Amino acid sequence: MEPGKALQGNLDPAILLAPWDEIERRAKDVIGRGSDGRGARLQPGHGVLPATNPDVLARLTDLVHEASAREPAGS
């Protein structure tokens, strides 16, 4: 990816129907790819499926916030 570009829609929304350990593994992979400064940020592609448990979305949000808090300033 070109520097200064951001990648969105990089988490398959169907993954949010999987067990938490799989969701966490996939989310951490996306977050890790974004930590190289190329701009990848976690976002379910094409929105969220209606069957997605809102508690999973809250847990995912917490995971992303925790990971973001650990990133160095300016990343």
C-alpha positions as CSV (number, residue, x, y, z in Angstrom):
1,M,0.0,0.0,0.0
2,E,1.2,3.5,-0.7
3,P,2.4,5.7,2.2
4,G,-0.3,8.1,3.3
5,K,-3.2,5.7,2.2
6,A,-5.6,4.0,4.6
7,L,-7.1,0.6,4.1
8,Q,-10.7,0.2,5.4
9,G,-13.2,-2.7,5.3
10,N,-10.4,-5.1,6.2
11,L,-12.3,-7.4,8.6
12,D,-14.9,-9.8,7.1
13,P,-18.1,-9.0,9.0
14,A,-19.0,-12.7,9.1
15,I,-16.0,-13.2,11.4
16,L,-18.0,-11.4,14.0
17,L,-20.3,-14.4,14.2
18,A,-17.3,-16.7,15.2
19,P,-16.1,-17.6,18.7
20,W,-14.3,-14.7,20.4
21,D,-10.8,-16.3,20.2
22,E,-11.1,-16.3,16.4
23,I,-12.5,-12.7,16.3
24,E,-9.6,-11.6,18.5
25,R,-7.0,-13.4,16.4
26,R,-8.2,-11.8,13.2
27,A,-8.6,-8.4,14.7
28,K,-5.1,-8.4,16.2
29,D,-3.8,-9.4,12.8
30,V,-5.4,-6.4,11.1
31,I,-4.3,-4.1,14.0
32,G,-0.7,-5.5,13.6
33,R,-0.7,-4.8,9.9
34,G,-1.6,-1.2,10.7
35,S,1.2,-0.7,13.2
36,D,3.8,-0.5,10.4
37,G,2.6,3.0,9.6
38,R,0.9,2.1,6.3
39,G,-2.5,3.1,7.5
40,A,-4.4,-0.2,7.9
41,R,-7.1,0.3,10.5
42,L,-9.7,-2.2,11.6
43,Q,-13.2,-1.8,10.1
44,P,-15.7,-4.5,9.1
45,G,-16.2,-4.5,5.4
46,H,-19.7,-3.7,4.1
47,G,-21.0,-3.0,7.6
48,V,-22.1,-5.4,10.3
49,L,-24.5,-8.4,9.7
50,P,-27.9,-8.2,11.5
51,A,-27.1,-11.4,13.5
52,T,-24.0,-9.9,15.1
53,N,-24.2,-9.8,18.8
54,P,-23.9,-6.2,20.1
55,D,-21.7,-7.4,23.0
56,V,-19.2,-8.7,20.5
57,L,-19.1,-5.3,18.9
58,A,-18.5,-3.7,22.3
59,R,-15.7,-6.2,23.1
60,L,-14.1,-5.6,19.7
61,T,-14.2,-1.8,20.2
62,D,-12.5,-2.3,23.6
63,L,-9.8,-4.4,21.9
64,V,-9.2,-1.7,19.3
65,H,-9.1,1.0,21.9
66,E,-6.6,-0.9,24.0
67,A,-4.4,-1.6,21.0
68,S,-4.6,2.1,20.0
69,A,-3.5,3.2,23.4
70,R,-0.4,1.2,23.1
71,E,0.6,2.7,19.8
72,P,3.4,5.3,19.9
73,A,2.2,8.9,19.2
74,G,2.2,9.8,15.6
75,S,1.7,6.3,14.3
